[in-house]
């Protein structure tokens, strides 16, 4: 029996997904009426995360009445073996869906994952932007390709974007948000970190901040200009994610699997926000040598897949 024929791990009970709510910022209040965005990230379809977890996340998403669902990468976990599951489940999302790819998608085969997402009616942005009309309002969505593996191209993604039209950004790696703010994209959604998965005693900030070098580990950073001023506005939300890539252990309130809801636009107030904006950590930008090493790893994995496929064809 091939691994792809095995069922996903069963879950003994209905998985718990945290619902975290936030309001938009001053710029969106000036440019939009009420628009609800649902943010999911790091679904990681595969053997590590039980299928019941992704199903619970999608059910919760559908219950929120979102106008748009955004998903910020790592749809799969190390392989293409569960792409059919990915397609089947994402087709259940009732709102329009836009996504960007993450490092696991590149390691597993970016083109194959992107094609599966299109079959699931997900618009995939790879250094591009798109415009949606929501309740009569225009919203630009900018999507960066995965920066971890060296595929992000901000200039290409932002080409033709209009500052006078409301916009949001999607990037698997949150540190890309700073440059998007400078180009008039005031709110960016990201993932990748899983919030560290273990957030007791702020271990996630120690491990991912000081050791790995992330400026943004989990939650809301920057400023939404909520004092009524949109000058220098720029915020990023780093989702804790749904799945896992190694061990599906989640300890601590911040590390729980989550769906984040952002209500953007005029006269929107969220009284029970999970938390307010946090200051960024010091962070450390990866060297060009490290980025090139990650890029080379993607090509090596692609070459290995091609060799395996060629051997199967010759049998």
Sine and cosine of phi, psi and omega as CSV:
sin_phi,cos_phi,sin_psi,cos_psi,sin_omega,cos_omega
0.00,0.00,0.73,-0.69,0.02,-1.00
-0.99,0.16,0.47,-0.88,-0.02,-1.00
-0.83,0.55,-0.58,0.82,-0.03,-1.00
-0.92,0.38,-0.28,0.96,0.02,-1.00
-1.00,0.09,-0.20,0.98,-0.01,-1.00
-0.97,0.24,0.60,-0.80,0.05,-1.00
-0.96,0.28,0.35,-0.94,0.09,-1.00
-0.92,0.40,0.36,-0.93,0.02,-1.00
-0.86,0.51,0.65,-0.76,0.01,-1.00
-0.98,0.21,0.43,-0.90,0.06,-1.00
-0.90,-0.43,0.75,-0.66,-0.09,-1.00
-0.95,0.31,-0.43,0.90,-0.01,-1.00
-0.58,-0.82,0.21,-0.98,0.02,-1.00
-0.89,0.45,0.83,-0.55,-0.04,-1.00
-0.90,0.44,0.52,-0.85,0.02,-1.00
-1.00,-0.09,0.80,-0.60,0.06,-1.00
-0.86,-0.51,0.84,-0.55,0.02,-1.00
-0.96,0.29,0.65,-0.76,0.09,-1.00
-0.95,-0.30,0.89,-0.45,-0.06,-1.00
-0.87,-0.50,0.75,-0.66,-0.14,-0.99
-0.90,-0.44,0.57,-0.82,0.00,-1.00
-0.53,-0.85,0.40,-0.92,0.13,-0.99
-1.00,-0.10,0.25,-0.97,0.07,-1.00
-0.99,0.12,-0.23,-0.97,-0.06,-1.00
-0.93,-0.36,-0.11,-0.99,-0.08,-1.00
-0.90,0.43,-0.64,0.77,-0.02,-1.00
-0.89,0.46,-0.72,0.69,0.01,-1.00
-0.92,0.39,-0.52,0.85,0.06,-1.00
-0.90,0.45,-0.54,0.84,0.02,-1.00
-0.98,0.22,-0.50,0.86,-0.18,-0.98
-0.98,-0.22,-0.34,0.94,-0.17,-0.99
-0.78,-0.62,0.41,-0.91,0.36,-0.93
-0.99,0.13,-0.27,-0.96,-0.07,-1.00
-0.95,0.31,0.83,-0.55,0.05,-1.00
-0.72,-0.69,0.78,-0.62,-0.02,-1.00
-0.96,-0.27,0.83,-0.56,0.02,-1.00
-0.94,-0.33,0.77,-0.64,0.13,-0.99
-0.96,-0.27,0.78,-0.62,-0.06,-1.00
-0.91,-0.41,0.86,-0.51,0.15,-0.99
-0.88,-0.47,0.43,-0.90,0.08,-1.00
-0.42,-0.91,0.35,-0.94,0.10,-0.99
0.76,0.65,0.86,0.51,0.03,-1.00
-0.93,0.36,-0.58,0.81,0.09,-1.00
0.77,0.64,0.86,0.52,0.13,-0.99
-0.88,0.47,0.79,-0.61,-0.04,-1.00
0.29,-0.96,-0.21,-0.98,-0.10,-0.99
-0.96,0.28,-0.43,0.90,-0.10,-1.00
-0.96,0.29,-0.62,0.78,-0.07,-1.00
-0.96,-0.27,0.83,-0.56,0.03,-1.00
-0.86,0.51,0.62,-0.78,0.01,-1.00
-0.85,0.53,-0.50,0.86,0.01,-1.00
-0.86,0.52,-0.47,0.88,0.00,-1.00
-0.93,0.36,-0.76,0.65,0.02,-1.00
-0.89,0.45,-0.62,0.79,0.02,-1.00
-0.89,0.45,-0.67,0.74,0.01,-1.00
-0.90,0.44,-0.63,0.78,0.01,-1.00
-0.90,0.43,-0.66,0.75,0.01,-1.00
-0.94,0.35,-0.63,0.77,0.06,-1.00
-0.87,0.49,-0.69,0.73,0.02,-1.00
-0.91,0.42,-0.64,0.77,0.03,-1.00
-0.87,0.49,-0.73,0.69,-0.02,-1.00
-0.89,0.46,-0.46,0.89,-0.04,-1.00
-0.98,0.21,-0.14,0.99,-0.12,-0.99
-1.00,-0.07,-0.12,0.99,0.00,-1.00
0.90,0.44,0.62,0.78,-0.03,-1.00
-0.94,0.34,0.55,-0.84,0.11,-0.99
-0.99,0.13,-0.46,0.89,-0.03,-1.00
-0.46,-0.89,0.68,-0.73,0.09,-1.00
-0.94,-0.33,0.77,-0.64,0.07,-1.00
-0.89,-0.45,0.66,-0.75,-0.03,-1.00
-0.78,-0.62,0.83,-0.56,-0.19,-0.98
-0.96,-0.29,0.83,0.56,0.25,-0.97
1.00,-0.04,0.15,-0.99,-0.10,-0.99
0.81,0.58,0.89,0.46,0.06,-1.00
-0.96,0.29,-0.48,0.88,-0.07,-1.00
-0.85,-0.53,0.07,-1.00,-0.03,-1.00
-0.77,-0.64,1.00,-0.04,0.15,-0.99
0.96,0.28,-0.23,0.97,-0.09,-1.00
-0.45,-0.89,0.16,-0.99,0.04,-1.00
-0.99,-0.13,0.13,0.99,-0.14,-0.99
-0.92,0.38,-0.31,0.95,-0.08,-1.00
-0.88,-0.47,0.44,0.90,-0.01,-1.00
-0.90,0.43,-0.57,0.82,0.02,-1.00
-0.90,0.43,-0.63,0.77,0.08,-1.00
-0.89,0.45,-0.69,0.73,0.03,-1.00
-0.83,0.56,-0.75,0.66,-0.02,-1.00
-0.89,0.45,-0.74,0.67,-0.05,-1.00
-0.86,0.51,-0.69,0.72,-0.06,-1.00
-0.96,0.26,-0.68,0.73,-0.03,-1.00
-0.92,0.39,-0.44,0.90,0.08,-1.00
-0.90,0.44,-0.33,0.94,-0.02,-1.00
-0.98,0.21,-0.25,0.97,0.00,-1.00
-0.92,0.39,0.78,-0.63,-0.15,-0.99
-1.00,0.08,-0.35,0.94,0.03,-1.00
-0.99,-0.11,0.29,-0.96,0.13,-0.99
-0.86,0.51,0.56,-0.83,-0.06,-1.00
-0.81,-0.59,0.73,-0.69,0.11,-0.99
-0.81,-0.59,0.66,-0.75,-0.03,-1.00
-0.61,-0.79,0.24,-0.97,0.14,-0.99
-0.78,-0.63,0.32,-0.95,-0.04,-1.00
-1.00,0.02,0.39,-0.92,0.07,-1.00
-0.86,-0.52,-0.06,-1.00,-0.07,-1.00
-0.90,0.45,-0.62,0.78,0.02,-1.00
-0.91,0.41,-0.54,0.84,0.05,-1.00
-0.91,0.40,-0.62,0.78,0.06,-1.00
-0.94,0.34,-0.67,0.74,0.03,-1.00
-0.88,0.47,-0.55,0.84,-0.07,-1.00
-1.00,0.05,-0.33,0.94,-0.04,-1.00
0.82,-0.58,1.00,-0.04,-0.14,-0.99
-0.87,0.49,-0.68,0.73,-0.04,-1.00
-0.91,0.41,-0.66,0.75,0.00,-1.00
-0.91,0.41,-0.67,0.74,0.03,-1.00
-0.91,0.42,-0.69,0.72,0.00,-1.00
-0.89,0.46,-0.64,0.77,0.03,-1.00
-0.90,0.43,-0.64,0.77,0.05,-1.00
-0.89,0.45,-0.65,0.76,0.01,-1.00
-0.89,0.45,-0.63,0.77,0.04,-1.00
-0.90,0.43,-0.60,0.80,0.07,-1.00
-0.90,0.43,-0.43,0.90,0.03,-1.00
-1.00,0.01,0.18,0.98,0.02,-1.00
0.93,0.37,0.47,0.88,0.08,-1.00
-0.99,-0.14,0.81,-0.59,0.10,-1.00
-0.99,0.17,0.86,-0.50,-0.07,-1.00
-0.98,-0.18,0.84,-0.55,0.02,-1.00
-0.97,-0.24,0.88,-0.48,0.00,-1.00
-0.87,-0.50,1.00,0.03,-0.11,-0.99
0.85,0.53,0.83,0.56,-0.05,-1.00
-0.45,-0.89,0.17,-0.99,0.11,-0.99
-0.71,-0.71,0.38,-0.93,0.01,-1.00
-0.68,-0.73,0.33,-0.94,0.04,-1.00
-0.85,-0.52,0.73,-0.68,0.07,-1.00
-0.88,-0.48,0.55,-0.83,0.14,-0.99
-0.97,-0.23,0.88,-0.48,-0.08,-1.00
-0.83,-0.56,0.89,-0.46,-0.04,-1.00
0.79,0.62,0.62,0.78,0.00,-1.00
0.99,0.16,0.00,1.00,-0.02,-1.00
-0.97,-0.23,0.60,-0.80,0.02,-1.00
-1.00,-0.05,0.76,-0.65,0.02,-1.00
-0.72,-0.70,0.85,-0.53,0.09,-1.00
-1.00,0.01,0.68,-0.73,0.05,-1.00
-0.86,-0.52,0.89,-0.46,-0.01,-1.00
-0.99,-0.15,0.78,-0.62,0.00,-1.00
-0.85,-0.52,0.88,-0.47,0.09,-1.00
-1.00,0.03,0.64,-0.76,0.14,-0.99
-0.95,0.33,0.16,-0.99,-0.17,-0.99
-0.90,0.44,0.86,-0.51,0.00,-1.00
-0.98,0.18,-0.47,0.88,-0.04,-1.00
-0.85,0.53,-0.66,0.75,-0.02,-1.00
-1.00,-0.09,0.22,0.98,0.11,-0.99
0.99,0.16,0.43,0.90,-0.07,-1.00
-0.95,-0.30,0.03,1.00,0.01,-1.00
-0.97,0.24,0.68,-0.73,0.04,-1.00
-0.67,-0.74,1.00,-0.06,-0.10,-0.99
-0.90,0.44,-0.68,0.74,-0.04,-1.00
-0.87,0.49,-0.68,0.73,0.02,-1.00
-0.92,0.40,-0.67,0.74,-0.05,-1.00
-0.90,0.44,-0.56,0.83,-0.12,-0.99
-1.00,-0.09,-0.06,1.00,-0.08,-1.00
-0.87,0.49,0.88,-0.48,0.04,-1.00
1.00,-0.02,-0.02,1.00,0.01,-1.00
-0.91,0.41,0.55,-0.83,-0.06,-1.00
-0.90,-0.43,0.82,-0.57,-0.03,-1.00
-0.92,0.39,-0.47,0.88,-0.06,-1.00
-0.97,0.24,-0.17,0.99,0.03,-1.00
-0.97,-0.26,0.67,-0.74,-0.02,-1.00
-0.85,0.53,0.58,-0.81,-0.03,-1.00
-0.55,-0.84,0.45,-0.89,0.19,-0.98
-0.73,-0.68,0.32,-0.95,-0.01,-1.00
-0.84,-0.54,0.48,-0.88,0.07,-1.00
-0.81,-0.58,0.76,-0.65,0.03,-1.00
-0.43,-0.91,0.79,-0.61,0.03,-1.00
-0.85,0.52,-0.62,0.78,-0.01,-1.00
-0.99,-0.16,0.86,-0.52,-0.15,-0.99
-0.93,0.37,-0.48,0.88,-0.06,-1.00
-0.90,0.44,-0.26,0.97,0.07,-1.00
-0.95,0.32,-0.25,0.97,-0.09,-1.00
-0.89,0.46,-0.60,0.80,-0.08,-1.00
-0.80,0.60,-0.71,0.70,-0.03,-1.00
-0.94,0.33,-0.52,0.86,0.04,-1.00
-0.94,0.35,-0.60,0.80,0.06,-1.00
-0.85,0.53,-0.69,0.72,-0.04,-1.00
-0.89,0.46,-0.35,0.94,-0.02,-1.00
-0.97,-0.24,0.29,0.96,0.13,-0.99
1.00,0.03,0.32,0.95,0.09,-1.00
-0.96,-0.27,0.98,-0.19,-0.23,-0.97
-0.99,0.16,-0.26,0.97,-0.04,-1.00
-0.66,-0.75,0.80,-0.60,-0.05,-1.00
-0.82,-0.57,0.64,-0.77,0.06,-1.00
-0.94,-0.34,0.68,-0.73,-0.10,-1.00
-0.60,-0.80,0.03,-1.00,0.02,-1.00
-0.48,-0.87,-0.77,-0.64,0.12,-0.99
0.99,0.16,-0.70,0.72,-0.19,-0.98
-0.99,0.14,-0.33,0.94,-0.13,-0.99
0.85,0.53,0.33,0.95,-0.09,-1.00
0.87,0.49,0.29,0.96,-0.03,-1.00
1.00,0.06,-0.28,0.96,-0.02,-1.00
0.91,0.40,-0.56,0.83,0.10,-1.00
-0.89,-0.45,0.95,-0.30,-0.13,-0.99
-0.91,-0.41,0.25,0.97,0.06,-1.00
-0.93,0.38,0.65,-0.76,0.04,-1.00
0.80,0.60,0.50,0.86,0.04,-1.00
0.86,0.51,0.52,0.86,0.02,-1.00
-0.89,0.46,-0.49,0.87,-0.02,-1.00
-0.91,0.42,-0.60,0.80,0.01,-1.00
-0.96,0.29,-0.55,0.84,0.06,-1.00
-0.92,0.39,-0.76,0.65,-0.08,-1.00
-0.94,0.34,-0.77,0.63,-0.09,-1.00
-1.00,0.07,-0.44,0.90,0.01,-1.00
-1.00,0.09,-0.93,0.38,-0.09,-1.00
-0.95,0.30,-0.64,0.77,-0.08,-1.00
-0.99,0.11,-0.75,0.66,-0.04,-1.00
-0.99,0.12,-0.58,0.81,0.07,-1.00
0.97,-0.26,0.31,0.95,0.03,-1.00
-0.98,0.22,0.67,-0.74,0.14,-0.99
-0.98,0.18,-0.53,0.85,-0.10,-0.99
-0.83,-0.56,0.88,-0.47,-0.12,-0.99
-0.96,-0.29,-0.75,0.66,0.08,-1.00
-0.36,-0.93,0.66,-0.75,0.13,-0.99
0.99,-0.12,-0.39,-0.92,-0.15,-0.99
-0.99,-0.15,0.80,-0.60,0.02,-1.00
-0.80,-0.61,0.35,-0.94,0.05,-1.00
1.00,-0.04,-0.52,-0.85,0.00,-1.00
-0.64,-0.77,0.64,-0.77,0.06,-1.00
-0.98,-0.19,0.10,1.00,0.00,-1.00
0.87,0.49,0.60,0.80,-0.11,-0.99
-0.94,0.34,-0.11,0.99,0.07,-1.00
-0.99,0.13,0.16,0.99,0.02,-1.00
0.99,-0.11,-0.08,1.00,-0.01,-1.00
-0.95,-0.30,0.79,-0.62,-0.02,-1.00
-1.00,-0.07,-0.08,1.00,-0.02,-1.00
-0.88,0.47,0.69,-0.73,0.05,-1.00
0.86,0.51,0.41,0.91,0.02,-1.00
-0.95,0.30,0.66,-0.75,0.08,-1.00
-0.10,-1.00,0.87,-0.49,-0.01,-1.00
-0.72,-0.69,0.47,-0.88,0.08,-1.00
-0.73,-0.68,0.66,-0.75,0.09,-1.00
-0.91,-0.41,0.85,-0.53,0.02,-1.00
-0.97,-0.23,0.94,-0.34,-0.04,-1.00
-0.97,0.24,0.51,-0.86,0.04,-1.00
-0.97,0.25,-0.26,0.96,0.07,-1.00
1.00,0.09,0.09,-1.00,-0.04,-1.00
-0.93,-0.37,-0.73,0.69,-0.07,-1.00
-0.98,-0.21,-0.24,-0.97,0.02,-1.00
-0.58,-0.81,0.38,-0.92,-0.03,-1.00
-0.96,-0.29,-0.37,0.93,-0.03,-1.00
-0.83,-0.55,-0.97,0.23,0.02,-1.00
-0.89,-0.46,0.77,-0.64,-0.04,-1.00
-0.99,0.15,0.71,0.70,-0.01,-1.00
-0.99,-0.11,0.75,-0.66,0.05,-1.00
-0.70,-0.72,0.89,-0.45,-0.02,-1.00
-0.79,-0.61,0.72,-0.70,0.00,-1.00
0.98,-0.18,0.49,-0.87,-0.09,-1.00
-0.87,0.49,-0.65,0.76,-0.04,-1.00
-0.95,0.32,-0.43,0.90,-0.11,-0.99
-1.00,0.05,0.00,1.00,-0.04,-1.00
-0.92,0.38,0.53,-0.85,0.09,-1.00
-0.84,0.55,0.62,-0.79,-0.12,-0.99
-0.56,-0.83,0.42,-0.91,0.25,-0.97
-0.88,-0.47,0.79,-0.62,0.02,-1.00
-0.95,-0.30,0.74,-0.67,0.04,-1.00
-0.93,-0.37,0.80,-0.60,0.07,-1.00
-0.89,-0.45,0.86,-0.51,0.09,-1.00
-0.99,-0.13,0.94,-0.33,-0.05,-1.00
-0.99,-0.14,0.39,-0.92,0.18,-0.98
0.92,-0.39,-0.06,-1.00,-0.10,-1.00
-0.93,0.36,0.57,-0.82,0.13,-0.99
0.84,0.54,0.52,0.85,0.03,-1.00
-0.97,-0.23,0.82,-0.57,0.06,-1.00
-0.75,-0.66,0.75,-0.67,0.04,-1.00
-0.91,-0.42,0.96,-0.27,-0.11,-0.99
-0.96,0.27,-0.46,0.89,-0.08,-1.00
-0.96,-0.29,0.68,0.73,0.05,-1.00
-0.84,0.54,0.63,-0.78,-0.03,-1.00
-0.89,0.46,-0.65,0.76,0.08,-1.00
-0.29,-0.96,0.24,-0.97,0.04,-1.00
-1.00,-0.08,-0.03,-1.00,-0.01,-1.00
-0.87,0.49,0.62,-0.79,0.01,-1.00
-0.92,-0.38,0.44,-0.90,0.11,-0.99
-0.96,0.28,0.54,-0.84,0.04,-1.00
-0.93,0.36,0.45,-0.89,0.16,-0.99
-0.98,0.20,0.14,-0.99,-0.05,-1.00
-0.88,0.47,-0.73,0.68,0.05,-1.00
0.96,0.28,0.21,-0.98,0.01,-1.00
-0.41,-0.91,0.89,-0.46,-0.04,-1.00
-0.94,0.33,0.72,-0.70,0.04,-1.00
-0.90,0.43,0.59,-0.80,0.01,-1.00
-0.94,0.35,0.33,-0.94,0.05,-1.00
-0.89,0.45,-0.56,0.83,0.03,-1.00
-0.90,0.44,-0.65,0.76,0.02,-1.00
-0.93,0.38,-0.68,0.74,0.03,-1.00
-0.88,0.48,-0.65,0.76,0.02,-1.00
-0.91,0.41,-0.60,0.80,0.05,-1.00
-0.89,0.46,-0.68,0.74,0.03,-1.00
-0.91,0.41,-0.64,0.77,0.03,-1.00
-0.90,0.45,-0.66,0.75,0.02,-1.00
-0.91,0.42,-0.56,0.83,0.02,-1.00
-0.89,0.45,-0.59,0.81,0.04,-1.00
-0.89,0.45,-0.71,0.70,0.01,-1.00
-0.90,0.43,-0.59,0.80,0.02,-1.00
-0.91,0.42,-0.68,0.73,0.03,-1.00
-0.91,0.42,-0.62,0.78,0.03,-1.00
-0.89,0.45,-0.69,0.73,0.01,-1.00
-0.88,0.47,-0.67,0.74,0.02,-1.00
-0.89,0.46,-0.64,0.77,0.04,-1.00
-0.89,0.45,-0.66,0.75,-0.01,-1.00
-0.91,0.42,-0.63,0.78,0.03,-1.00
-0.90,0.44,-0.72,0.70,0.01,-1.00
-0.87,0.49,-0.66,0.75,0.01,-1.00
-0.92,0.40,-0.63,0.78,0.02,-1.00
-0.90,0.43,-0.64,0.77,0.03,-1.00
-0.91,0.42,-0.64,0.77,0.03,-1.00
-0.91,0.42,-0.61,0.79,-0.01,-1.00
-0.92,0.40,-0.56,0.83,-0.06,-1.00
-0.99,0.17,-0.23,0.97,-0.04,-1.00
-0.95,0.32,0.00,0.00,0.00,0.00
